[in-house]
Amino acid sequence: MARRAGVPIVSVGNLTVGGNAKTPFTLYLASRLRERGLEVAIVSRGYGAIASRARATLVADRGDLKIPPDQAGDEPAMMARRFAGPIAIARRRIDAIEMLTRDRRLNAIVLDDGFQHTRLARDLDLVLVNDQRGFGNRRMLPAGPMREPLGALKRADAVVIVSFGGGLPSAIRPAEMKRLMRGRVFRARVGARGLVHSENGQWRETPAVLAGRRVLAVSGLADPSAFHAMVREIDADLVGVIEYPDHHAYTSADWQAISAAAREVDIVVTTEKDLVKLERFPFPRDSLYALRLEVSLAEQDARALDDLVFSRIGTNASGPDVQEVSRDAR
């Protein structure tokens, strides 16, 4: 039987491995709720983090990273750069929730990658589907990308179909789309908002302007195709790519390989979750940037999603209406 946490839980998850914009959407949703006046925390498993004896670990609070990225996991560490509320990790998510609620009054917790964590009851289950990848061959891991069969969507309260721009066609088959449309469906878009670089340990954001510049794209992603498409979408001349496994732990040898390849380009562009691990290496000044992503929904979908979330967590929206529905997590 699923265990109740004592605080409203909103889960953001998926059916397929990687490439569904789970982390950007988690940030979007948690920050949007904070903008509406709620006290919100993010809880994650912290995949890739160095094992700790602690049952749960506070990664960040008020934008202050409490532990090094290798102890936090790349995605929680990256979220800490953009989210002002508390972020905690635990193998058993209930342990992180209990730690957070022990001395805080929270209105809701956003559970990052929680759809398969069925031991914990949730008040709202959102499942993300990559429009350009769909469900692949629909086979289970390791023969295909599926964590669960499509029938698991019966547990979801809503599906968010995420597109990544670049004019790429949808890979969701008509029969699959018909099945998705039986339930509640929202559409979201992920695009480039800016570039960030590390300066004396602080991240600075600049406009996403790379027109005509020769770019080397470096990433540790399950599927880097959407990342590459977004780099091209801001008119960069993508002349080379270096791909590492998802959640890759970068070494000095990797830094040397990237630096050697970078001699032939103007700039190296990576992802934010890779930047948290690469910024410790001595890259030349202004040579390494990360693409900052922005989640946007059409106004009708954004407001409908607000209504659904607030109806499930048992509180009313407060604070100013969000006029710029495409505004991303700060």
DODOMAR-886905 format. One record per residue (C-alpha): residue number from 0; residue in one letter; x, y, z. Coordinates in steps of 0.2 Angstrom, whole numbers, plus 5000, padded with zeros to 4 digits. Each point is the difference from the previous one (the first is absolute). Layout:
<seq->NUM&type->A&u->X&v->Y&w->Z>
...
This chain:
<seq->0&type->M&u->5000&v->5000&w->5000>
<seq->1&type->A&u->5007&v->5017&w->4995>
<seq->2&type->R&u->5005&v->5011&w->5015>
<seq->3&type->R&u->4993&v->5017&w->5003>
<seq->4&type->A&u->5013&v->5014&w->5003>
<seq->5&type->G&u->4989&v->5012&w->5010>
<seq->6&type->V&u->5003&v->5014&w->4987>
<seq->7&type->P&u->4993&v->5001&w->4982>
<seq->8&type->I&u->5011&v->4992&w->4987>
<seq->9&type->V&u->5001&v->5004&w->4982>
<seq->10&type->S&u->5010&v->4987&w->4990>
<seq->11&type->V&u->5009&v->5004&w->4983>
<seq->12&type->G&u->5005&v->4985&w->4991>
<seq->13&type->N&u->5001&v->4990&w->4984>
<seq->14&type->L&u->4998&v->4983&w->4992>
<seq->15&type->T&u->5016&v->5001&w->4990>
<seq->16&type->V&u->5018&v->5002&w->5005>
<seq->17&type->G&u->5008&v->5018&w->4997>
<seq->18&type->G&u->4996&v->5014&w->4989>
<seq->19&type->N&u->4983&v->5005&w->5006>
<seq->20&type->A&u->5004&v->5017&w->5008>
<seq->21&type->K&u->4996&v->4993&w->5017>
<seq->22&type->T&u->5012&v->5011&w->5010>
<seq->23&type->P&u->4996&v->5016&w->4990>
<seq->24&type->F&u->4981&v->4997&w->5003>
<seq->25&type->T&u->5003&v->4996&w->5018>
<seq->26&type->L&u->5008&v->5017&w->5002>
<seq->27&type->Y&u->4987&v->5008&w->4990>
<seq->28&type->L&u->4986&v->4993&w->5011>
<seq->29&type->A&u->5008&v->5002&w->5017>
<seq->30&type->S&u->5005&v->5018&w->4996>
<seq->31&type->R&u->4983&v->5004&w->4993>
<seq->32&type->L&u->4992&v->4994&w->5016>
<seq->33&type->R&u->5012&v->5011&w->5010>
<seq->34&type->E&u->4995&v->5015&w->4990>
<seq->35&type->R&u->4982&v->4997&w->5005>
<seq->36&type->G&u->5005&v->5001&w->5018>
<seq->37&type->L&u->5002&v->4982&w->5005>
<seq->38&type->E&u->5014&v->4993&w->5010>
<seq->39&type->V&u->5007&v->4986&w->4989>
<seq->40&type->A&u->5014&v->4988&w->5001>
<seq->41&type->I&u->5008&v->4988&w->4987>
<seq->42&type->V&u->5004&v->4982&w->5004>
<seq->43&type->S&u->5011&v->4989&w->4989>
<seq->44&type->R&u->5009&v->4983&w->5001>
<seq->45&type->G&u->5016&v->5009&w->4996>
<seq->46&type->Y&u->5005&v->4988&w->4986>
<seq->47&type->G&u->5019&v->4999&w->4998>
<seq->48&type->A&u->5004&v->5007&w->5018>
<seq->49&type->I&u->5013&v->4993&w->5010>
<seq->50&type->A&u->4992&v->4988&w->5013>
<seq->51&type->S&u->4997&v->5007&w->5017>
<seq->52&type->R&u->4997&v->4992&w->5016>
<seq->53&type->A&u->4986&v->5013&w->5004>
<seq->54&type->R&u->4983&v->4995&w->4996>
<seq->55&type->A&u->4996&v->5017&w->4992>
<seq->56&type->T&u->5011&v->5015&w->4995>
<seq->57&type->L&u->4996&v->5018&w->4998>
<seq->58&type->V&u->5008&v->5005&w->4984>
<seq->59&type->A&u->4995&v->5018&w->5000>
<seq->60&type->D&u->4989&v->5014&w->5008>
<seq->61&type->R&u->4997&v->5018&w->4995>
<seq->62&type->G&u->5011&v->4997&w->4985>
<seq->63&type->D&u->5015&v->4995&w->5011>
<seq->64&type->L&u->5008&v->4983&w->4995>
<seq->65&type->K&u->5004&v->4991&w->5016>
<seq->66&type->I&u->5010&v->4986&w->4993>
<seq->67&type->P&u->5012&v->4997&w->4985>
<seq->68&type->P&u->4992&v->4995&w->4983>
<seq->69&type->D&u->5007&v->4982&w->5001>
<seq->70&type->Q&u->4991&v->4997&w->5017>
<seq->71&type->A&u->4984&v->5008&w->4994>
<seq->72&type->G&u->4998&v->4993&w->4982>
<seq->73&type->D&u->5001&v->5010&w->4985>
<seq->74&type->E&u->4982&v->5004&w->4998>
<seq->75&type->P&u->4996&v->5006&w->5018>
<seq->76&type->A&u->5016&v->5010&w->5000>
<seq->77&type->M&u->4995&v->5008&w->4984>
<seq->78&type->M&u->4982&v->5004&w->5006>
<seq->79&type->A&u->5008&v->5008&w->5016>
<seq->80&type->R&u->5008&v->5013&w->4988>
<seq->81&type->R&u->4982&v->5005&w->4995>
<seq->82&type->F&u->4988&v->4996&w->5013>
<seq->83&type->A&u->4999&v->5010&w->5017>
<seq->84&type->G&u->4991&v->4987&w->5010>
<seq->85&type->P&u->5006&v->4985&w->5009>
<seq->86&type->I&u->5006&v->4985&w->4990>
<seq->87&type->A&u->5004&v->4983&w->5008>
<seq->88&type->I&u->5005&v->4983&w->4994>
<seq->89&type->A&u->4997&v->4982&w->5007>
<seq->90&type->R&u->5000&v->4983&w->4993>
<seq->91&type->R&u->4983&v->4998&w->5009>
<seq->92&type->R&u->4991&v->5016&w->4995>
<seq->93&type->I&u->4990&v->5000&w->5016>
<seq->94&type->D&u->5016&v->5002&w->5010>
<seq->95&type->A&u->5003&v->5016&w->4991>
<seq->96&type->I&u->4982&v->5006&w->5002>
<seq->97&type->E&u->5000&v->4996&w->5019>
<seq->98&type->M&u->5017&v->5010&w->5002>
<seq->99&type->L&u->4993&v->5015&w->4991>
<seq->100&type->T&u->4983&v->5001&w->5009>
<seq->101&type->R&u->5008&v->4997&w->5017>
<seq->102&type->D&u->5004&v->5019&w->5002>
<seq->103&type->R&u->4991&v->5008&w->4985>
<seq->104&type->R&u->4982&v->5003&w->4996>
<seq->105&type->L&u->4999&v->4995&w->4982>
<seq->106&type->N&u->4984&v->5002&w->4988>
<seq->107&type->A&u->5007&v->4987&w->4988>
<seq->108&type->I&u->5014&v->4990&w->4994>
<seq->109&type->V&u->5005&v->4997&w->4982>
<seq->110&type->L&u->5007&v->4982&w->4998>
<seq->111&type->D&u->5013&v->5000&w->4986>
<seq->112&type->D&u->4999&v->4983&w->4990>
<seq->113&type->G&u->4986&v->4993&w->5011>
<seq->114&type->F&u->4989&v->4990&w->4989>
<seq->115&type->Q&u->5007&v->4983&w->5003>
<seq->116&type->H&u->5002&v->5004&w->5019>
<seq->117&type->T&u->4983&v->4992&w->5004>
<seq->118&type->R&u->5004&v->4997&w->5018>
<seq->119&type->L&u->4997&v->5018&w->5003>
<seq->120&type->A&u->4982&v->5007&w->4998>
<seq->121&type->R&u->4998&v->5016&w->4990>
<seq->122&type->D&u->4986&v->5012&w->4997>
<seq->123&type->L&u->5004&v->5003&w->4982>
<seq->124&type->D&u->5010&v->4990&w->4987>
<seq->125&type->L&u->5007&v->5009&w->4985>
<seq->126&type->V&u->5008&v->4990&w->4986>
<seq->127&type->L&u->5011&v->5008&w->4987>
<seq->128&type->V&u->5001&v->4993&w->4982>
<seq->129&type->N&u->5013&v->5006&w->4988>
<seq->130&type->D&u->4991&v->5005&w->4984>
<seq->131&type->Q&u->5015&v->4997&w->4989>
<seq->132&type->R&u->5005&v->4983&w->5008>
<seq->133&type->G&u->4983&v->4993&w->5004>
<seq->134&type->F&u->5001&v->4983&w->5007>
<seq->135&type->G&u->5013&v->4993&w->4989>
<seq->136&type->N&u->4998&v->4981&w->4996>
<seq->137&type->R&u->4989&v->4999&w->5015>
<seq->138&type->R&u->5011&v->4986&w->5008>
<seq->139&type->M&u->5005&v->4999&w->5018>
<seq->140&type->L&u->5018&v->5004&w->5005>
<seq->141&type->P&u->5013&v->4995&w->4995>
<seq->142&type->A&u->4992&v->4995&w->4983>
<seq->143&type->G&u->4992&v->5017&w->4998>
<seq->144&type->P&u->4997&v->5017&w->5009>
<seq->145&type->M&u->4985&v->4995&w->5011>
<seq->146&type->R&u->5000&v->4999&w->5019>
<seq->147&type->E&u->4982&v->4994&w->5000>
<seq->148&type->P&u->4987&v->4996&w->4986>
<seq->149&type->L&u->4988&v->5012&w->4994>
<seq->150&type->G&u->4986&v->4993&w->5011>
<seq->151&type->A&u->5009&v->5008&w->5015>
<seq->152&type->L&u->4993&v->5017&w->4994>
<seq->153&type->K&u->4984&v->4994&w->5009>
<seq->154&type->R&u->5009&v->5006&w->5016>
<seq->155&type->A&u->5003&v->5017&w->4993>
<seq->156&type->D&u->4989&v->5015&w->5003>
<seq->157&type->A&u->5006&v->5010&w->4985>
<seq->158&type->V&u->5013&v->4998&w->4986>
<seq->159&type->V&u->5011&v->5014&w->4994>
<seq->160&type->I&u->5006&v->4999&w->4982>
<seq->161&type->V&u->5017&v->5009&w->4999>
<seq->162&type->S&u->5007&v->5006&w->4984>
<seq->163&type->F&u->5017&v->5007&w->4997>
<seq->164&type->G&u->4999&v->5011&w->4985>
<seq->165&type->G&u->5011&v->4999&w->4985>
<seq->166&type->G&u->4985&v->4995&w->4989>
<seq->167&type->L&u->5002&v->4982&w->5004>
<seq->168&type->P&u->4985&v->4989&w->4996>
<seq->169&type->S&u->4990&v->4991&w->5014>
<seq->170&type->A&u->5005&v->4982&w->5003>
<seq->171&type->I&u->4984&v->4996&w->5009>
<seq->172&type->R&u->4990&v->4987&w->4989>
<seq->173&type->P&u->4982&v->5005&w->4997>
<seq->174&type->A&u->4994&v->4985&w->5010>
<seq->175&type->E&u->5011&v->5005&w->5015>
<seq->176&type->M&u->4994&v->5018&w->4998>
<seq->177&type->K&u->4982&v->4994&w->5001>
<seq->178&type->R&u->5004&v->4990&w->5015>
<seq->179&type->L&u->5008&v->5016&w->5009>
<seq->180&type->M&u->4985&v->5011&w->4995>
<seq->181&type->R&u->4988&v->4988&w->5010>
<seq->182&type->G&u->5007&v->5009&w->5015>
<seq->183&type->R&u->5005&v->5018&w->5004>
<seq->184&type->V&u->5014&v->5007&w->4989>
<seq->185&type->F&u->5010&v->5016&w->5001>
<seq->186&type->R&u->5013&v->5005&w->4987>
<seq->187&type->A&u->5017&v->5009&w->5005>
<seq->188&type->R&u->5015&v->5006&w->4991>
<seq->189&type->V&u->5018&v->5000&w->5005>
<seq->190&type->G&u->5011&v->5013&w->4992>
<seq->191&type->A&u->5016&v->5009&w->5003>
<seq->192&type->R&u->4998&v->5015&w->5012>
<seq->193&type->G&u->5018&v->5005&w->5001>
<seq->194&type->L&u->5018&v->4995&w->5003>
<seq->195&type->V&u->5008&v->4998&w->5018>
<seq->196&type->H&u->5018&v->5000&w->5005>
<seq->197&type->S&u->5009&v->4998&w->5016>
<seq->198&type->E&u->5009&v->5015&w->5007>
<seq->199&type->N&u->5009&v->4999&w->5017>
<seq->200&type->G&u->4988&v->4986&w->5005>
<seq->201&type->Q&u->4985&v->5010&w->4994>
<seq->202&type->W&u->4989&v->4996&w->4985>
<seq->203&type->R&u->4997&v->5015&w->4989>
<seq->204&type->E&u->4987&v->5000&w->4986>
<seq->205&type->T&u->5002&v->5008&w->4983>
<seq->206&type->P&u->4989&v->5001&w->4984>
<seq->207&type->A&u->5000&v->4984&w->4990>
<seq->208&type->V&u->5009&v->5008&w->4985>
<seq->209&type->L&u->5012&v->4989&w->4991>
<seq->210&type->A&u->4997&v->5004&w->4982>
<seq->211&type->G&u->5014&v->4996&w->4989>
<seq->212&type->R&u->5011&v->4993&w->5014>
<seq->213&type->R&u->5008&v->4983&w->4999>
<seq->214&type->V&u->4994&v->4990&w->5014>
<seq->215&type->L&u->5005&v->4983&w->5008>
<seq->216&type->A&u->4985&v->4992&w->5009>
<seq->217&type->V&u->5005&v->4990&w->5015>
<seq->218&type->S&u->4987&v->4990&w->5010>
<seq->219&type->G&u->4997&v->4985&w->5011>
<seq->220&type->L&u->4982&v->4996&w->4995>
<seq->221&type->A&u->4990&v->4984&w->4997>
<seq->222&type->D&u->4995&v->5008&w->4983>
<seq->223&type->P&u->5009&v->5016&w->4995>
<seq->224&type->S&u->4990&v->5003&w->4984>
<seq->225&type->A&u->4988&v->5013&w->5007>
<seq->226&type->F&u->5015&v->5009&w->5008>
<seq->227&type->H&u->5009&v->5001&w->4983>
<seq->228&type->A&u->4984&v->5006&w->4991>
<seq->229&type->M&u->4998&v->5014&w->5012>
<seq->230&type->V&u->5018&v->5005&w->4998>
<seq->231&type->R&u->4997&v->5001&w->4981>
<seq->232&type->E&u->4984&v->5009&w->5003>
<seq->233&type->I&u->5009&v->5015&w->5007>
<seq->234&type->D&u->5011&v->5001&w->4984>
<seq->235&type->A&u->5016&v->4993&w->5007>
<seq->236&type->D&u->5011&v->4991&w->4987>
<seq->237&type->L&u->5001&v->4983&w->5009>
<seq->238&type->V&u->5016&v->4993&w->4993>
<seq->239&type->G&u->5003&v->4986&w->5013>
<seq->240&type->V&u->4992&v->4990&w->5014>
<seq->241&type->I&u->5007&v->4990&w->5014>
<seq->242&type->E&u->4988&v->4988&w->5008>
<seq->243&type->Y&u->5002&v->4992&w->5017>
<seq->244&type->P&u->4988&v->4988&w->5009>
<seq->245&type->D&u->4985&v->5007&w->5010>
<seq->246&type->H&u->5006&v->5007&w->5017>
<seq->247&type->H&u->5018&v->4998&w->4995>
<seq->248&type->A&u->5013&v->5004&w->5014>
<seq->249&type->Y&u->5013&v->5011&w->4991>
<seq->250&type->T&u->5018&v->4996&w->5002>
<seq->251&type->S&u->5016&v->5010&w->4997>
<seq->252&type->A&u->5003&v->4989&w->4984>
<seq->253&type->D&u->4982&v->5006&w->4994>
<seq->254&type->W&u->5005&v->5018&w->5003>
<seq->255&type->Q&u->5016&v->4998&w->4990>
<seq->256&type->A&u->4990&v->4991&w->4986>
<seq->257&type->I&u->4987&v->5014&w->5000>
<seq->258&type->S&u->5014&v->5014&w->5001>
<seq->259&type->A&u->5009&v->4992&w->4985>
<seq->260&type->A&u->4985&v->5000&w->4989>
<seq->261&type->A&u->4995&v->5017&w->5006>
<seq->262&type->R&u->5016&v->5007&w->4991>
<seq->263&type->E&u->4991&v->4999&w->4984>
<seq->264&type->V&u->4984&v->5009&w->5005>
<seq->265&type->D&u->4995&v->5017&w->5007>
<seq->266&type->I&u->4990&v->4994&w->5015>
<seq->267&type->V&u->4995&v->4984&w->5009>
<seq->268&type->V&u->4981&v->4998&w->5004>
<seq->269&type->T&u->4994&v->4987&w->5013>
<seq->270&type->T&u->4985&v->4997&w->5010>
<seq->271&type->E&u->4997&v->5008&w->5018>
<seq->272&type->K&u->5000&v->4983&w->5008>
<seq->273&type->D&u->5017&v->4997&w->4992>
<seq->274&type->L&u->5006&v->5017&w->5004>
<seq->275&type->V&u->4999&v->4997&w->5019>
<seq->276&type->K&u->5013&v->4986&w->4997>
<seq->277&type->L&u->5011&v->5009&w->4987>
<seq->278&type->E&u->5002&v->5017&w->5008>
<seq->279&type->R&u->5013&v->4993&w->5012>
<seq->280&type->F&u->5012&v->4998&w->4986>
<seq->281&type->P&u->5011&v->5014&w->4994>
<seq->282&type->F&u->4992&v->5004&w->4983>
<seq->283&type->P&u->5006&v->5017&w->4993>
<seq->284&type->R&u->4989&v->5015&w->5004>
<seq->285&type->D&u->4984&v->5002&w->4990>
<seq->286&type->S&u->5003&v->4983&w->4991>
<seq->287&type->L&u->4987&v->4989&w->5009>
<seq->288&type->Y&u->4982&v->5004&w->5000>
<seq->289&type->A&u->4984&v->4990&w->5004>
<seq->290&type->L&u->4984&v->5002&w->4991>
<seq->291&type->R&u->4986&v->5005&w->5012>
<seq->292&type->L&u->4983&v->4993&w->4996>
<seq->293&type->E&u->4983&v->5008&w->5001>
<seq->294&type->V&u->4983&v->4990&w->5002>
<seq->295&type->S&u->4985&v->5009&w->4993>
<seq->296&type->L&u->4982&v->4996&w->4999>
<seq->297&type->A&u->4986&v->5008&w->4990>
<seq->298&type->E&u->4990&v->5012&w->5012>
<seq->299&type->Q&u->4985&v->4988&w->4999>
<seq->300&type->D&u->5010&v->4985&w->5005>
<seq->301&type->A&u->5010&v->5009&w->5013>
<seq->302&type->R&u->4984&v->5006&w->5009>
<seq->303&type->A&u->4992&v->4983&w->4998>
<seq->304&type->L&u->5016&v->4992&w->5008>
<seq->305&type->D&u->4999&v->5013&w->5014>
<seq->306&type->D&u->4982&v->4995&w->5004>
<seq->307&type->L&u->5004&v->4982&w->5000>
<seq->308&type->V&u->5014&v->5001&w->5011>
<seq->309&type->F&u->4992&v->5011&w->5013>
<seq->310&type->S&u->4984&v->4989&w->5000>
<seq->311&type->R&u->5011&v->4985&w->5004>
<seq->312&type->I&u->5011&v->5008&w->5014>
<seq->313&type->G&u->4985&v->5008&w->5008>
<seq->314&type->T&u->5004&v->5018&w->5000>
<seq->315&type->N&u->4995&v->5015&w->4990>
<seq->316&type->A&u->5012&v->5010&w->4990>
<seq->317&type->S&u->5007&v->5016&w->5008>
<seq->318&type->G&u->5011&v->5014&w->4995>
<seq->319&type->P&u->4999&v->5008&w->4983>
<seq->320&type->D&u->4994&v->4992&w->4984>
<seq->321&type->V&u->5014&v->4994&w->4989>
<seq->322&type->Q&u->4999&v->5010&w->4984>
<seq->323&type->E&u->5015&v->4993&w->4992>
<seq->324&type->V&u->4996&v->4982&w->4999>
<seq->325&type->S&u->5016&v->4996&w->4991>
<seq->326&type->R&u->5011&v->5007&w->5014>
<seq->327&type->D&u->5012&v->4986&w->5006>
<seq->328&type->A&u->5007&v->4996&w->5017>
<seq->329&type->R&u->5011&v->5013&w->5008>
